[in-house]
Amino acid sequence: MHSANFRTGLTNSTRLGRAVRQIRKEQGLTQAQVAEASGVSRLCVRDLETANRSVGSANIIRILKALEHELVIRPRHTPNMADRAGDNR
């Protein structure tokens, strides 16, 4: 079972943490279970979910992999000149 697709950008650590917590809960997993499956400490999972402390990118990727998710980097959508030109019609 896969969770809802997060179409809005995860633009800060708080949003990332909330997304990870939602995915984990939808899968019926505890922080300890995710920690064991990903090879990180439960405190690391907690820190990611609460955004109270920095979590290294390698650990974020391990946690996402344990949850059968991945990190995708894409450009932010910002209006380009062609988009803005259409506003003046």
Beta strands, then each sheet from edge to edge (+ up, - down):
end
